[in-house]
């Protein structure tokens, strides 16, 4: 039992260092989307350094009771985070950088077993801090500080380019007032360059996207007959879904080219006219009223034009003459 209580922390230490190395390598070779806490570069650097520190501590065998408590707290937290990612439909737990592992596999094969092993094989003794010899303590601290001193500036100062031949980070917040940057990579680009469009960028396995698609299909139905001034398109971001979708859907379907990896958190909604972006909404998709209000604020001229909501309410077909 005593030997096992020593082995478990060391195995977890190796696991933490492995995850930190893989995440660190990903940060050095791939940019981050910075759309939420899970893709924020500063947060990811912090997690790498935290895992390195805890991994070294567990391998050193210093302050066994305190290290055990830290590891138990850490893997308990990891379990809740992985559970959240599993429930939210994430493809990867993010624990091992570019090596994608399903959150449910990580939860039931690593996190929960780690917590159970720590609970069963807890170190004996009442003292939280049992001071070791000074040379051993000084050696461990020195090694830890040297590693952190090298890795922190390395990760902080070597951020990869956001666009390359193999990947591109999409930043919809910077698109307003510009020609849609990804237009040339969309298969229905020619159609999108004429008229006013509401474009939903989605991943087929994104839960928020799955919830948004029916909403925008209904939106297309609601504005049926008024396509002269507003149309709806659904653009799928690769990897593609094998299902071809509903043939009776009134939305125009398109795809972002599978020529590179597109780093973006979906769903993204883009309002554009003749290929020029007028507004974007990230993650939280707008309803029809919000879109119509934005359109009205962009093109409505007092005394000459009705609001888009009024046009829809009256079902005016001949709206082309009112449009600039």
KEKE-3310 file (N, C-alpha, C; in steps of 0.2 Angstrom, whole numbers, plus 5000, padded with zeros to 4 digits):
npx = (5004:5010:5020:5012:5005:5015:5018:5007:5005:5017:5015:5004:5010:5019:5009:5004:5015:5016:5004:5006:5018:5013:5002:5010:5018:5008:5004:5015:5015:5003:4990:4979:4961:4955:4942:4935:4937:4943:4950:4958:4974:4982:4977:4979:4992:4995:4989:4997:5010:5005:5003:5015:5022:5015:5017:5031:5032:5024:5032:5044:5041:5041:5033:5022:5009:5003:5005:4997:4984:4984:4984:4973:4963:4965:4963:4950:4944:4948:4939:4926:4927:4930:4918:4909:4913:4911:4897:4893:4896:4909:4923:4935:4944:4955:4966:4977:4984:4986:4983:4969:4957:4942:4931:4923:4930:4942:4937:4932:4942:4954:4952:4942:4946:4959:4956:4949:4959:4968:4960:4959:4973:4979:4992:4999:4999:4998:5004:5003:5014:5029:5044:5058:5075:5087:5096:5089:5076:5080:5086:5075:5067:5075:5077:5063:5061:5070:5065:5052:5056:5062:5051:5040:5043:5046:5034:5026:5031:5032:5022:5012:5009:4993:4988:4991:4997:4991:4982:4970:4965:4950:4942:4929:4925:4933:4928:4918:4914:4922:4926:4920:4932:4933:4927:4931:4934:4922:4910:4898:4901:4899:4885:4884:4889:4880:4867:4858:4863:4860:4871:4875:4888:4893:4897:4894:4893:4892:4884:4877:4876:4868:4856:4854:4852:4838:4831:4836:4832:4818:4817:4820:4809:4800:4802:4800:4796:4801:4814:4821:4827:4832:4841:4844:4858:4866:4882:4893:4906:4921:4926:4915:4897:4891:4878:4867:4857:4841:4831:4821:4822:4822:4833:4849:4862:4879:4897:4912:4928:4938:4952:4961:4963:4951:4951:4939:4926:4911:4892:4893:4886:4884:4880:4878:4880:4881:4893:4900:4903:4892:4888:4892:4889:4894:4894:4882:4868:4858:4840:4827:4821:4831:4840:4833:4831:4844:4847:4838:4843:4855:4851:4840:4832:4825:4808:4809:4811:4803:4804:4812:4805:4792:4790:4791:4779:4769:4771:4777:4781:4787:4800:4812:4814:4815:4827:4844)
npy = (4994:5006:5008:5009:5021:5029:5027:5031:5046:5049:5043:5051:5063:5061:5060:5073:5081:5076:5080:5094:5096:5092:5101:5113:5112:5113:5126:5132:5129:5131:5144:5152:5153:5162:5165:5161:5156:5143:5144:5154:5161:5166:5160:5146:5145:5147:5136:5126:5129:5127:5114:5109:5113:5106:5093:5091:5093:5082:5071:5074:5070:5077:5084:5075:5074:5086:5087:5076:5081:5092:5086:5078:5088:5095:5085:5082:5094:5094:5083:5089:5099:5091:5084:5094:5098:5086:5085:5097:5094:5094:5090:5087:5084:5093:5091:5086:5094:5095:5082:5074:5069:5061:5069:5061:5049:5053:5057:5045:5036:5042:5054:5052:5038:5043:5051:5042:5033:5041:5044:5031:5027:5035:5045:5041:5049:5064:5077:5090:5097:5090:5092:5090:5086:5099:5100:5092:5098:5111:5107:5102:5114:5122:5116:5116:5130:5134:5127:5133:5146:5145:5140:5149:5162:5157:5152:5163:5173:5168:5167:5159:5163:5169:5166:5153:5142:5130:5132:5144:5157:5163:5179:5186:5198:5207:5209:5218:5231:5227:5218:5202:5192:5178:5175:5170:5157:5150:5140:5145:5158:5167:5169:5175:5188:5196:5206:5206:5197:5185:5176:5160:5153:5137:5122:5105:5097:5105:5109:5122:5126:5117:5119:5132:5131:5126:5137:5147:5141:5142:5156:5159:5154:5163:5175:5172:5175:5188:5188:5197:5207:5201:5187:5170:5160:5145:5141:5128:5123:5114:5099:5091:5086:5070:5069:5075:5085:5094:5094:5102:5113:5131:5139:5144:5133:5131:5128:5130:5130:5114:5116:5120:5121:5128:5139:5143:5148:5142:5145:5157:5172:5182:5197:5204:5214:5213:5206:5213:5216:5220:5218:5207:5193:5184:5167:5169:5169:5180:5185:5186:5199:5206:5206:5213:5225:5230:5230:5240:5251:5253:5256:5263:5278:5293:5297:5292:5278:5263:5253:5237:5228:5233:5231:5217:5214:5219:5212:5216:5214:5221:5228:5232:5244:5252:5251:5254)
npz = (5000:5004:4994:4983:4985:4983:4970:4962:4963:4956:4943:4939:4939:4928:4918:4918:4914:4902:4895:4896:4888:4876:4874:4875:4863:4854:4855:4851:4838:4832:4830:4841:4843:4852:4856:4867:4885:4884:4872:4873:4872:4883:4894:4891:4891:4904:4909:4904:4911:4924:4924:4922:4934:4944:4940:4941:4955:4959:4955:4962:4975:4986:5001:5003:5008:5005:4992:4987:4991:4982:4970:4970:4971:4959:4948:4951:4948:4934:4930:4931:4922:4910:4909:4907:4894:4887:4888:4881:4869:4863:4852:4857:4872:4874:4882:4878:4868:4851:4849:4848:4859:4864:4875:4884:4884:4890:4902:4908:4907:4912:4921:4931:4936:4941:4951:4959:4962:4969:4981:4986:4988:4998:5005:5021:5038:5047:5045:5035:5028:5027:5030:5019:5016:5015:5003:4994:4993:4988:4975:4968:4968:4961:4948:4944:4943:4933:4922:4921:4919:4906:4898:4899:4893:4881:4876:4877:4869:4856:4846:4834:4816:4811:4799:4787:4775:4778:4788:4795:4806:4809:4812:4815:4821:4816:4803:4799:4788:4778:4763:4762:4770:4768:4756:4743:4746:4747:4741:4734:4731:4720:4720:4733:4731:4726:4731:4747:4761:4774:4783:4790:4798:4801:4811:4809:4820:4831:4845:4848:4835:4829:4835:4830:4816:4813:4817:4808:4796:4798:4798:4784:4779:4784:4777:4765:4748:4748:4744:4736:4743:4754:4759:4765:4770:4773:4778:4778:4789:4787:4796:4785:4786:4783:4779:4768:4770:4772:4758:4755:4761:4762:4763:4756:4753:4756:4756:4765:4759:4760:4760:4770:4788:4797:4809:4821:4831:4831:4832:4819:4813:4799:4792:4776:4761:4744:4745:4755:4772:4784:4797:4811:4821:4835:4841:4849:4842:4831:4831:4819:4820:4826:4816:4806:4812:4812:4798:4794:4801:4794:4780:4780:4776:4782:4778:4766:4765:4771:4786:4787:4794:4793:4779:4778:4785:4777:4767:4754:4738:4728:4731:4726:4720:4731:4736:4739)
capx = (5000:5014:5023:5007:5003:5020:5018:5001:5007:5022:5011:5000:5015:5021:5004:5003:5020:5015:4999:5009:5022:5009:4999:5015:5020:5002:5004:5021:5014:4996:4987:4972:4955:4954:4935:4932:4942:4946:4954:4962:4981:4985:4974:4982:4999:4994:4987:5004:5014:5003:5003:5022:5024:5012:5020:5037:5030:5022:5038:5049:5040:5041:5027:5018:5002:5001:5005:4991:4979:4984:4983:4966:4959:4967:4960:4943:4942:4948:4933:4921:4928:4929:4911:4906:4915:4907:4890:4893:4898:4916:4926:4941:4945:4960:4971:4984:4985:4984:4981:4962:4954:4935:4930:4921:4936:4947:4933:4931:4949:4959:4951:4939:4951:4964:4952:4948:4966:4971:4956:4961:4980:4981:4998:4998:5002:4994:5007:5002:5021:5034:5050:5063:5082:5088:5098:5083:5071:5084:5087:5069:5065:5080:5074:5057:5062:5074:5060:5047:5060:5063:5045:5035:5045:5046:5027:5023:5035:5033:5015:5012:5005:4986:4986:4996:4994:4988:4977:4968:4961:4944:4941:4923:4924:4936:4926:4914:4916:4927:4924:4920:4938:4933:4922:4934:4934:4915:4908:4893:4904:4896:4879:4884:4892:4875:4861:4859:4862:4862:4875:4876:4893:4892:4900:4888:4893:4892:4877:4874:4874:4862:4850:4853:4850:4831:4829:4837:4827:4811:4818:4820:4802:4796:4804:4798:4793:4805:4821:4824:4831:4836:4841:4847:4862:4870:4888:4896:4914:4924:4924:4908:4893:4889:4871:4866:4852:4834:4831:4815:4824:4822:4840:4854:4867:4886:4903:4919:4933:4941:4958:4965:4960:4948:4950:4934:4921:4904:4890:4894:4881:4886:4875:4882:4877:4885:4899:4903:4901:4888:4888:4893:4887:4898:4892:4875:4865:4852:4834:4825:4819:4837:4843:4829:4833:4851:4846:4834:4848:4860:4849:4834:4832:4819:4804:4809:4810:4800:4808:4811:4799:4785:4790:4789:4772:4764:4773:4778:4785:4791:4804:4818:4814:4816:4833:4849)
capy = (5000:5012:5009:5011:5028:5033:5027:5035:5053:5049:5042:5057:5068:5060:5061:5080:5083:5074:5084:5100:5096:5092:5108:5118:5111:5115:5133:5135:5128:5133:5149:5151:5158:5168:5167:5160:5154:5137:5145:5160:5159:5167:5154:5140:5146:5146:5128:5122:5130:5124:5106:5107:5114:5101:5087:5091:5092:5075:5067:5075:5066:5082:5086:5070:5075:5092:5085:5072:5085:5096:5082:5076:5094:5096:5080:5083:5099:5091:5079:5093:5102:5086:5082:5100:5098:5081:5087:5102:5091:5096:5085:5085:5087:5098:5089:5084:5098:5093:5075:5075:5063:5062:5070:5055:5044:5056:5057:5038:5032:5046:5059:5048:5033:5046:5053:5036:5030:5046:5043:5024:5026:5042:5045:5041:5054:5070:5083:5092:5098:5086:5095:5086:5088:5106:5099:5089:5103:5116:5104:5102:5120:5125:5112:5119:5137:5134:5125:5138:5152:5144:5139:5154:5167:5154:5152:5170:5177:5164:5165:5157:5167:5168:5163:5150:5137:5124:5134:5151:5159:5168:5184:5189:5204:5212:5209:5224:5236:5225:5213:5196:5189:5171:5174:5166:5150:5148:5137:5149:5165:5171:5171:5180:5194:5200:5206:5206:5190:5183:5170:5157:5148:5132:5115:5101:5093:5110:5109:5128:5127:5112:5123:5138:5130:5126:5144:5151:5139:5146:5163:5159:5153:5169:5180:5169:5180:5194:5187:5202:5211:5198:5180:5166:5155:5141:5139:5123:5124:5107:5093:5091:5081:5065:5070:5081:5090:5094:5097:5107:5119:5137:5142:5142:5130:5131:5125:5133:5125:5110:5117:5121:5120:5135:5140:5148:5145:5143:5148:5164:5175:5188:5201:5207:5217:5213:5204:5218:5214:5225:5216:5200:5191:5178:5162:5170:5171:5185:5183:5190:5206:5210:5207:5218:5232:5232:5232:5247:5256:5254:5258:5267:5285:5295:5300:5288:5270:5259:5249:5231:5224:5235:5228:5210:5214:5221:5207:5220:5211:5226:5232:5233:5251:5256:5248:5258)
capz = (5000:5004:4988:4978:4987:4980:4963:4959:4961:4951:4937:4937:4937:4921:4914:4918:4910:4895:4893:4896:4883:4870:4874:4873:4856:4850:4856:4847:4830:4830:4833:4845:4841:4857:4857:4874:4889:4882:4866:4875:4873:4890:4899:4889:4893:4911:4911:4903:4917:4930:4924:4923:4941:4948:4938:4944:4962:4961:4953:4967:4981:4992:5004:5000:5009:5002:4984:4986:4991:4976:4964:4971:4969:4952:4944:4952:4943:4927:4929:4930:4915:4905:4909:4904:4887:4884:4888:4877:4862:4861:4849:4860:4879:4874:4887:4875:4862:4844:4849:4850:4863:4865:4882:4887:4885:4895:4909:4911:4907:4915:4926:4936:4939:4944:4958:4963:4964:4974:4987:4989:4990:5000:5010:5028:5041:5048:5043:5028:5026:5030:5027:5017:5017:5011:4996:4989:4991:4983:4969:4965:4966:4955:4942:4942:4941:4927:4917:4920:4916:4899:4894:4899:4888:4874:4874:4877:4864:4850:4844:4827:4812:4811:4792:4784:4769:4781:4793:4796:4811:4807:4817:4812:4824:4811:4796:4797:4783:4773:4759:4766:4768:4766:4751:4738:4748:4748:4734:4731:4731:4715:4722:4738:4729:4724:4735:4754:4764:4781:4782:4796:4797:4806:4811:4809:4826:4836:4848:4847:4828:4828:4838:4826:4810:4812:4818:4802:4791:4799:4796:4777:4777:4786:4773:4758:4744:4749:4743:4732:4747:4760:4758:4770:4768:4778:4776:4783:4790:4787:4792:4783:4788:4777:4778:4763:4773:4769:4751:4755:4765:4758:4764:4751:4756:4754:4760:4766:4756:4764:4758:4776:4794:4799:4817:4822:4836:4828:4826:4817:4808:4795:4788:4771:4755:4738:4747:4760:4778:4788:4804:4813:4828:4836:4846:4851:4835:4832:4828:4813:4822:4827:4809:4802:4815:4809:4791:4794:4803:4789:4774:4780:4775:4784:4773:4759:4765:4777:4790:4785:4798:4790:4773:4779:4788:4772:4761:4748:4733:4724:4735:4723:4719:4738:4739:4736)
cpx = (5004:5017:5018:5005:5009:5020:5012:5002:5012:5019:5007:5004:5018:5016:5003:5008:5019:5010:5002:5014:5018:5005:5004:5017:5014:5002:5010:5020:5008:4993:4981:4967:4954:4947:4932:4938:4946:4950:4958:4969:4984:4983:4978:4989:4999:4993:4994:5009:5012:5004:5011:5024:5021:5015:5027:5036:5029:5028:5043:5048:5040:5034:5021:5010:4999:5000:4999:4985:4978:4982:4975:4961:4959:4963:4952:4940:4942:4942:4927:4921:4927:4922:4907:4907:4911:4900:4888:4894:4904:4919:4932:4941:4950:4965:4978:4985:4982:4982:4974:4959:4947:4935:4928:4926:4941:4943:4934:4937:4954:4957:4948:4943:4957:4962:4951:4954:4969:4967:4958:4968:4982:4987:4996:5001:4998:4997:5006:5009:5026:5041:5056:5070:5083:5090:5093:5078:5074:5084:5080:5066:5069:5078:5068:5057:5065:5069:5055:5050:5061:5056:5040:5037:5044:5039:5024:5025:5035:5026:5015:5008:4998:4984:4992:4993:4990:4982:4975:4964:4956:4942:4935:4922:4928:4934:4922:4917:4921:4923:4925:4927:4938:4929:4925:4935:4927:4913:4902:4895:4900:4889:4879:4887:4886:4869:4863:4858:4863:4865:4877:4882:4893:4896:4894:4888:4893:4885:4873:4872:4868:4856:4849:4850:4842:4828:4830:4833:4820:4812:4817:4813:4798:4797:4803:4794:4797:4813:4825:4829:4834:4835:4845:4852:4866:4876:4892:4904:4916:4926:4917:4904:4891:4882:4870:4861:4845:4834:4825:4817:4825:4829:4844:4860:4874:4891:4909:4924:4937:4949:4963:4960:4958:4947:4945:4929:4914:4898:4892:4889:4884:4881:4879:4878:4882:4892:4903:4899:4898:4888:4889:4891:4891:4895:4884:4872:4859:4846:4832:4824:4826:4841:4840:4831:4840:4851:4843:4839:4853:4857:4843:4835:4825:4815:4804:4809:4807:4805:4807:4806:4793:4785:4788:4781:4767:4766:4773:4783:4790:4795:4811:4819:4816:4823:4839:4855)
cpy = (5006:5013:5011:5018:5032:5033:5031:5042:5053:5048:5048:5063:5067:5061:5069:5083:5081:5078:5091:5101:5096:5099:5113:5118:5114:5123:5136:5134:5130:5139:5147:5156:5163:5170:5165:5158:5148:5138:5151:5158:5160:5162:5148:5140:5144:5139:5124:5123:5127:5117:5105:5108:5108:5094:5086:5090:5085:5070:5068:5071:5071:5084:5082:5072:5081:5091:5081:5076:5090:5092:5080:5082:5095:5091:5080:5088:5097:5087:5083:5096:5097:5084:5088:5099:5092:5082:5093:5100:5092:5089:5082:5088:5093:5097:5088:5087:5096:5085:5075:5068:5065:5064:5065:5050:5047:5056:5050:5034:5036:5049:5055:5043:5037:5048:5047:5033:5034:5045:5036:5024:5033:5041:5045:5047:5060:5076:5084:5094:5095:5088:5090:5089:5095:5104:5096:5094:5109:5113:5104:5109:5123:5122:5115:5126:5138:5132:5130:5144:5151:5144:5145:5159:5163:5153:5159:5174:5174:5162:5164:5162:5165:5165:5159:5145:5132:5126:5142:5152:5165:5172:5188:5196:5210:5213:5215:5229:5234:5220:5206:5192:5182:5169:5169:5159:5147:5146:5141:5156:5170:5174:5176:5187:5199:5200:5206:5199:5190:5176:5167:5152:5143:5126:5111:5097:5098:5110:5116:5129:5123:5116:5129:5137:5130:5133:5148:5148:5141:5153:5164:5158:5159:5174:5178:5174:5187:5193:5192:5207:5208:5190:5176:5161:5152:5139:5134:5123:5116:5106:5093:5085:5076:5066:5076:5086:5089:5098:5102:5113:5125:5141:5140:5139:5130:5128:5130:5128:5121:5110:5118:5120:5127:5135:5145:5144:5147:5142:5155:5167:5182:5191:5205:5209:5217:5211:5208:5217:5220:5224:5209:5199:5184:5174:5163:5173:5175:5182:5187:5197:5209:5211:5213:5225:5234:5234:5239:5252:5258:5257:5263:5274:5288:5299:5296:5281:5268:5255:5242:5227:5226:5232:5221:5210:5215:5216:5210:5216:5216:5231:5234:5241:5255:5255:5252:5253)
cpz = (5000:4998:4983:4979:4984:4973:4959:4958:4956:4944:4934:4935:4930:4916:4913:4914:4903:4891:4892:4890:4876:4869:4872:4866:4852:4850:4852:4839:4828:4833:4837:4843:4846:4858:4863:4878:4887:4876:4867:4876:4880:4895:4897:4891:4901:4913:4909:4909:4923:4930:4925:4930:4945:4946:4941:4952:4963:4960:4959:4973:4987:4994:5002:5001:5006:4994:4983:4986:4985:4970:4964:4969:4961:4947:4945:4948:4936:4926:4927:4923:4909:4904:4905:4896:4884:4883:4883:4869:4859:4858:4853:4867:4879:4879:4884:4868:4856:4844:4852:4853:4865:4873:4886:4889:4890:4902:4912:4911:4911:4922:4932:4940:4943:4951:4962:4966:4970:4981:4990:4992:4993:5005:5017:5032:5042:5046:5036:5024:5030:5027:5025:5018:5012:5004:4991:4988:4987:4976:4965:4963:4961:4948:4939:4940:4934:4921:4915:4917:4909:4895:4894:4894:4881:4872:4873:4871:4857:4847:4836:4823:4812:4804:4789:4778:4772:4786:4793:4802:4808:4813:4814:4815:4820:4804:4794:4793:4778:4768:4763:4765:4766:4760:4745:4740:4749:4741:4731:4731:4726:4717:4728:4737:4726:4729:4743:4757:4771:4781:4789:4795:4803:4806:4812:4816:4832:4839:4847:4839:4826:4830:4833:4819:4809:4812:4811:4796:4792:4797:4788:4775:4779:4781:4765:4754:4744:4748:4739:4737:4753:4759:4764:4767:4773:4775:4780:4783:4790:4794:4791:4785:4782:4775:4773:4765:4770:4763:4750:4758:4760:4759:4758:4755:4753:4758:4760:4763:4761:4762:4764:4782:4796:4806:4819:4827:4833:4833:4825:4812:4805:4791:4782:4765:4750:4740:4753:4766:4782:4795:4805:4820:4829:4842:4847:4845:4836:4829:4823:4815:4823:4821:4806:4805:4812:4802:4790:4796:4798:4783:4774:4780:4777:4779:4767:4759:4772:4780:4787:4788:4795:4783:4773:4781:4782:4766:4755:4744:4729:4728:4732:4722:4725:4740:4735:4736)
residu = (UNK:UNK:UNK:UNK:UNK:UNK:UNK:UNK:UNK:UNK:UNK:UNK:UNK:UNK:UNK:UNK:UNK:UNK:UNK:UNK:UNK:UNK:UNK:UNK:UNK:UNK:UNK:UNK:UNK:UNK:UNK:UNK:UNK:UNK:UNK:UNK:UNK:UNK:UNK:UNK:UNK:UNK:UNK:UNK:UNK:UNK:UNK:UNK:UNK:UNK:UNK:UNK:UNK:UNK:UNK:UNK:UNK:UNK:UNK:UNK:UNK:UNK:UNK:UNK:UNK:UNK:UNK:UNK:UNK:UNK:UNK:UNK:UNK:UNK:UNK:UNK:UNK:UNK:UNK:UNK:UNK:UNK:UNK:UNK:UNK:UNK:UNK:UNK:UNK:UNK:UNK:UNK:UNK:UNK:UNK:UNK:UNK:UNK:UNK:UNK:UNK:UNK:UNK:UNK:UNK:UNK:UNK:UNK:UNK:UNK:UNK:UNK:UNK:UNK:UNK:UNK:UNK:UNK:UNK:UNK:UNK:UNK:UNK:UNK:UNK:UNK:UNK:UNK:UNK:UNK:UNK:UNK:UNK:UNK:UNK:UNK:UNK:UNK:UNK:UNK:UNK:UNK:UNK:UNK:UNK:UNK:UNK:UNK:UNK:UNK:UNK:UNK:UNK:UNK:UNK:UNK:UNK:UNK:UNK:UNK:UNK:UNK:UNK:UNK:UNK:UNK:UNK:UNK:UNK:UNK:UNK:UNK:UNK:UNK:UNK:UNK:UNK:UNK:UNK:UNK:UNK:UNK:UNK:UNK:UNK:UNK:UNK:UNK:UNK:UNK:UNK:UNK:UNK:UNK:UNK:UNK:UNK:UNK:UNK:UNK:UNK:UNK:UNK:UNK:UNK:UNK:UNK:UNK:UNK:UNK:UNK:UNK:UNK:UNK:UNK:UNK:UNK:UNK:UNK:UNK:UNK:UNK:UNK:UNK:UNK:UNK:UNK:UNK:UNK:UNK:UNK:UNK:UNK:UNK:UNK:UNK:UNK:UNK:UNK:UNK:UNK:UNK:UNK:UNK:UNK:UNK:UNK:UNK:UNK:UNK:UNK:UNK:UNK:UNK:UNK:UNK:UNK:UNK:UNK:UNK:UNK:UNK:UNK:UNK:UNK:UNK:UNK:UNK:UNK:UNK:UNK:UNK:UNK:UNK:UNK:UNK:UNK:UNK:UNK:UNK:UNK:UNK:UNK:UNK:UNK:UNK:UNK:UNK:UNK:UNK:UNK:UNK:UNK:UNK:UNK:UNK:UNK:UNK:UNK:UNK:UNK:UNK:UNK:UNK:UNK:UNK:UNK:UNK:UNK:UNK:UNK:UNK:UNK:UNK:UNK:UNK:UNK:UNK:UNK:UNK:UNK:UNK:UNK:UNK)
# end
